[in-house]
Amino acid sequence: IKWDGSDPEGAMAAFERHNEEVQRVVPKERLLVFRPSDGWEPLCRFLGVSVPETPYPRTNSTDELKEQLAQLAGE
């Protein structure tokens, strides 16, 4: 699917509806609502594994994404 960017509000609304539906139907003990900024701890706790000693990876920043999109657009 290729999104042309013509309806960002509609896309965000669809994304939010989907997330709400997933959170409504998946049992709480089987679902982790995870934000990468949360780091390793909640993810590892949910998976029942130890937190790695390595720092949580930080990539795909807003600036990196903008740069990639500009490259794709040929700017």
Buried (B, 14 or more C-beta within 10 A) or exposed (E): EEEEEEEEEEEEEEEEEEEEEEEEEEEEEEEEEEEEEEBBEEBEEBEEEEEEEEEEEEEEEEEEEEEEEEEEEEE
